[in-house]
């Protein structure tokens, strides 16, 4: 029958890596399947000042590198592949990958979430040509240039502040007349000389000839359209869960987030979910890591109760 893992973890962000670490340390055989970048969204976050115990000037990529190395040091296998389907009728679950199949007693879903798009004309065509969803990845391309940051939550304001390290000017465009972001962040942004704010406005169109040259802004109160010249557009308007492949398998919210209890159990026995992909109040590296550890321990208990030793 081949190897049967105790725990198969789908997703190699902080939730998945923590799950792997805790599972391996509990002497469970564990494997993490990641189709993209190890570390997930956290690996594109430059500063992680709110992660407890972080050293001075911590970076997302460094922390994720260490998390992966630590999980592997305890025996977690890490593979690059994509999950394309499941066979869940038996007690031993089968995960179908593009290159192979994996059999496991339990599954932990840790696929995370991804940035939402504006849906404005020109956004898709100019993606990577001035339109970005990751300041850490692309900020240095805009050194001494002017950029627009769209959004009003913590991520939008944090990323706008980060962009000021490179760009000469950052204009935050927000559809409301006040931010949803934490007060301390808002104060930091307002005090930053490089940041301007345009309230009550949305991006109606991104335009440029092969590269971003400007945006059309619409005032949501007056419907007035204005032309705003800019060298780049950074979009931070929220995230959506990466959960489509699980939609007929586990119960989800109307927004597609997986519903779990506080032990990370989903609606299906032996399947757990951790991190940004599940319904929760706060989506941060620290809460993802916590979810992963809980899911691994819950998986261990499930195995103890349902499989003979």
C-alpha positions as MATLAB code, in Angstrom:
seq = 'XXXXXXXXXXXXXXXXXXXXXXXXXXXXXXXXXXXXXXXXXXXXXXXXXXXXXXXXXXXXXXXXXXXXXXXXXXXXXXXXXXXXXXXXXXXXXXXXXXXXXXXXXXXXXXXXXXXXXXXXXXXXXXXXXXXXXXXXXXXXXXXXXXXXXXXXXXXXXXXXXXXXXXXXXXXXXXXXXXXXXXXXXXXXXXXXXXXXXXXXXXXXXXXXXXXXXXXXXXXXXXXXXXXXXXXXXXXXXXXXXXXXXXXXXXXXXXXXXXXXXXXXXXXXXXXXXXXXXXXXXXXXXXXXXXXXXXXXXXXXXXXXXXXXX';
ca = [
       0.000    0.000    0.000;
       2.994    2.293    0.417;
       3.616    4.780    3.162;
       0.700    6.068    5.186;
       1.410    9.381    6.897;
      -0.150   10.246   10.218;
      -0.678   13.848    9.120;
      -0.787   15.391    5.640;
      -0.715   19.187    5.717;
      -1.853   21.166    2.691;
      -0.136   24.561    2.642;
       3.323   25.665    3.752;
       2.632   29.009    5.433;
       2.996   29.666    9.175;
      -0.066   27.505    9.988;
       1.162   24.548    7.954;
       4.774   24.834    9.111;
       3.714   25.043   12.780;
       1.435   22.041   12.304;
       4.348   20.110   10.806;
       6.645   21.063   13.678;
       4.136   20.062   16.370;
       3.154   16.843   14.590;
       6.777   15.763   14.093;
       7.712   16.593   17.668;
       4.809   14.361   18.746;
       6.466   11.527   16.766;
       3.802   11.606   14.046;
       4.929   11.108   10.462;
       4.006   14.334    8.678;
       4.255   15.828    5.219;
       3.556   19.364    4.019;
       2.447   19.944    0.423;
       2.986   23.470   -0.917;
       2.333   24.507   -4.501;
       3.727   28.051   -4.278;
       6.137   29.899   -2.047;
       7.099   28.449    1.330;
       5.832   30.806    4.021;
       2.747   31.940    2.101;
       1.748   35.569    2.500;
       4.127   35.925    5.451;
       7.085   35.386    3.129;
       6.112   38.572    1.287;
       5.870   40.651    4.476;
       8.970   42.719    5.114;
       8.492   43.693    8.755;
       7.012   41.398   11.376;
       7.330   43.680   14.358;
       4.186   42.279   15.996;
       5.428   38.684   16.170;
       6.376   38.117   19.843;
      10.058   37.610   20.460;
      11.082   38.874   17.031;
      14.538   40.323   16.982;
      15.203   43.845   15.789;
      14.168   44.421   12.155;
      12.602   40.976   11.678;
      11.538   39.998    8.171;
       8.820   37.617    7.018;
      11.086   35.612    4.679;
      13.693   35.055    7.430;
      11.089   33.917    9.959;
       9.425   31.567    7.444;
      12.822   30.111    6.465;
      13.516   29.329   10.111;
      10.039   27.837   10.630;
      10.521   25.481    7.665;
      14.027   24.473    8.772;
      12.751   23.784   12.286;
       9.866   21.597   11.067;
      12.245   19.652    8.798;
      14.779   19.248   11.616;
      12.148   17.303   13.576;
      11.303   15.094   10.598;
       8.559   16.852    8.635;
       8.773   16.153    4.908;
       8.215   19.183    2.672;
       7.203   18.681   -0.957;
       6.408   21.066   -3.799;
       3.257   19.904   -5.597;
      -0.375   20.810   -6.140;
      -3.405   19.038   -4.671;
      -5.909   18.216   -7.424;
      -8.395   15.964   -5.619;
      -9.257   13.625   -2.755;
     -10.565   10.145   -2.047;
     -12.183   10.258    1.383;
     -14.520    7.250    1.429;
     -12.015    5.123    3.387;
     -10.658    5.714    6.876;
      -7.233    6.300    5.325;
      -7.561    9.448    3.227;
      -5.999    9.796   -0.222;
      -4.751   13.153   -1.485;
      -4.233   13.289   -5.235;
      -1.346   15.435   -6.434;
      -0.245   16.319   -9.965;
       2.747   13.969   -9.656;
       1.598   11.317   -7.176;
      -0.804   10.372   -4.378;
      -0.383   10.650   -0.634;
      -2.216    8.537    1.931;
      -2.759    9.853    5.437;
      -4.770    9.212    8.589;
      -5.538   12.935    8.978;
      -5.476   16.076    6.854;
      -4.765   19.620    8.011;
      -5.901   22.287    5.547;
      -3.623   25.337    5.793;
      -3.947   26.860    2.332;
      -4.331   30.424    3.585;
      -5.842   33.357    1.730;
      -4.858   35.593   -1.183;
      -5.254   39.280   -2.057;
      -8.567   40.453   -3.466;
      -8.554   42.391   -6.721;
     -10.027   45.820   -7.432;
     -11.830   44.547  -10.511;
     -11.087   47.823  -12.312;
     -10.377   47.998  -16.057;
      -6.646   47.916  -16.728;
      -5.792   46.202  -13.424;
      -5.241   42.757  -14.909;
      -3.487   43.981  -18.062;
      -1.016   46.056  -16.021;
      -0.421   43.524  -13.245;
       3.341   43.302  -12.801;
       3.712   46.430  -14.936;
       2.972   48.885  -12.153;
       0.055   47.088  -10.467;
       1.168   45.113   -7.414;
      -0.347   43.320   -4.403;
       2.874   43.036   -2.431;
       4.905   46.014   -1.279;
       7.758   43.836   -0.030;
       8.107   42.167   -3.414;
       7.938   45.271   -5.563;
       8.577   48.447   -3.535;
      12.176   48.847   -4.664;
      11.013   49.114   -8.298;
       9.388   52.407   -7.302;
      12.399   54.088   -5.711;
      12.004   57.882   -6.039;
       8.680   57.448   -7.880;
       5.083   58.151   -6.848;
       2.578   55.412   -6.050;
      -1.029   54.899   -4.998;
      -1.986   52.469   -2.208;
      -5.631   51.356   -2.237;
      -7.380   50.270    0.975;
      -8.041   51.280    4.561;
      -7.312   48.291    6.796;
      -4.173   47.393    8.756;
      -2.471   45.846    5.722;
      -3.123   48.873    3.512;
      -1.751   51.376    6.029;
       1.214   49.159    7.013;
       2.166   48.639    3.380;
       1.752   52.340    2.575;
       4.179   53.185    5.391;
       6.612   50.558    4.092;
       6.385   52.009    0.561;
       7.610   55.392    1.837;
      11.046   53.811    2.346;
      11.349   53.697   -1.446;
       8.798   55.970   -3.131;
       8.959   59.755   -2.975;
       5.209   59.979   -2.446;
       2.492   57.494   -1.444;
      -1.161   58.445   -1.854;
      -3.630   56.260    0.037;
      -7.008   56.004   -1.699;
      -9.817   54.856    0.619;
     -13.508   54.444   -0.115;
     -14.553   55.680    3.348;
     -13.774   58.845    5.293;
     -11.854   57.068    8.064;
      -9.517   54.082    8.307;
     -10.402   50.688    9.756;
      -6.744   50.202   10.655;
      -5.335   50.253   14.196;
      -5.074   53.747   15.666;
      -1.302   53.516   16.171;
      -0.810   52.723   12.476;
      -3.119   55.529   11.366;
      -1.230   58.044   13.528;
       2.066   56.839   12.039;
       0.717   57.237    8.497;
      -0.741   60.698    9.072;
       2.545   61.856   10.619;
       4.522   60.604    7.610;
       5.378   63.515    5.309;
       5.504   61.258    2.252;
       1.890   60.070    2.684;
      -1.191   61.822    1.273;
      -4.741   60.516    1.715;
      -7.683   60.744   -0.676;
     -10.904   59.886    1.180;
     -14.298   58.691   -0.119;
     -12.795   57.495   -3.379;
     -12.363   54.336   -5.444;
     -10.173   53.421   -8.404;
     -12.413   53.258  -11.466;
      -9.657   52.471  -13.938;
      -5.911   51.851  -14.128;
      -4.359   53.035  -17.372;
      -1.049   53.216  -19.168;
       0.656   52.160  -22.369;
       2.319   48.901  -21.293;
       3.116   50.401  -17.884;
       1.008   52.225  -15.273;
       0.741   55.938  -15.978;
      -2.249   56.872  -13.846;
      -5.654   56.009  -12.396;
      -9.175   57.375  -12.750;
     -10.568   58.068   -9.281;
     -14.262   58.317   -8.508;
     -15.561   60.199   -5.466;
     -18.265   57.924   -4.033;
     -20.208   60.888   -2.599;
     -20.187   63.217   -5.609;
     -19.548   60.650   -8.406;
     -16.925   63.056   -9.745;
     -14.149   61.364  -11.761;
     -10.639   62.748  -11.551;
      -7.462   61.800  -13.362;
      -4.551   61.018  -11.038;
      -1.053   60.502  -12.464;
       0.966   57.792  -10.708;
       3.819   55.379  -11.412;
       2.335   52.440   -9.535;
      -0.800   51.045   -7.907;
      -0.571   48.842   -4.811;
      -3.826   47.066   -4.000;
      -4.629   46.139   -0.374;
      -8.425   45.690   -0.291;
      -8.674   42.455    1.635;
      -8.178   38.764    1.096;
     -10.150   35.728    0.021;
      -9.589   32.166    1.232;
      -7.855   29.612   -0.993;
     -10.523   27.004   -0.401;
     -12.252   26.200   -3.720;
     -10.973   22.624   -3.850;
     -12.578   21.883   -0.451;
     -16.006   23.404   -1.145;
     -17.842   20.081   -1.537;
     -15.906   18.476    1.287;
     -16.121   20.634    4.431;
     -18.582   23.236    5.675;
     -17.722   26.838    4.848;
     -18.989   30.361    5.488;
     -20.720   32.264    2.697;
     -17.338   33.899    1.957;
     -15.627   30.544    1.537;
     -13.762   30.390    4.849;
     -13.690   26.924    6.434;
     -15.739   26.543    9.619;
     -13.926   24.865   12.520;
     -14.368   24.486   16.255;
     -11.685   25.682   18.668;
      -9.763   22.426   18.165;
      -9.539   23.211   14.432;
     -11.905   20.328   13.597;
     -13.901   20.764   10.397;
     -17.272   19.173    9.636;
     -15.446   16.005    8.464;
     -13.862   13.535   10.902;
     -10.087   13.558   10.659;
      -9.897   16.771    8.638;
      -8.719   19.935   10.376;
      -8.157   23.502    9.160;
      -5.707   26.124   10.429;
      -4.704   29.691    9.647;
      -6.155   32.274    7.288;
      -8.334   29.765    5.415;
     -10.674   29.303    8.395;
     -13.336   31.534    9.933;
     -11.599   33.658   12.579;
     -11.377   37.167   13.943;
      -7.673   37.872   13.402;
      -5.557   36.723   10.474;
      -1.916   37.199   11.472;
       1.241   35.065   11.544;
       0.866   34.543   15.292;
      -2.725   33.278   15.054;
      -1.872   31.061   12.074;
       1.020   29.508   13.987;
      -1.224   28.947   17.011;
      -3.898   27.323   14.839;
      -1.318   24.988   13.322;
      -0.087   23.771   16.692;
      -3.653   23.152   17.915;
      -4.571   21.310   14.711;
      -1.540   19.009   15.042;
      -2.322   18.114   18.651;
      -6.008   17.585   17.777;
      -4.914   15.319   14.896;
      -2.724   13.339   17.316;
      -5.713   12.795   19.635;
      -7.890   11.751   16.692;
      -5.285    9.172   15.593;
      -4.977    7.803   19.137;
      -8.738    7.318   19.363;
      -9.358    5.955   15.863;
      -6.356    3.850   14.863;
      -4.724    0.842   16.481;
      -1.111    1.258   17.541;
];
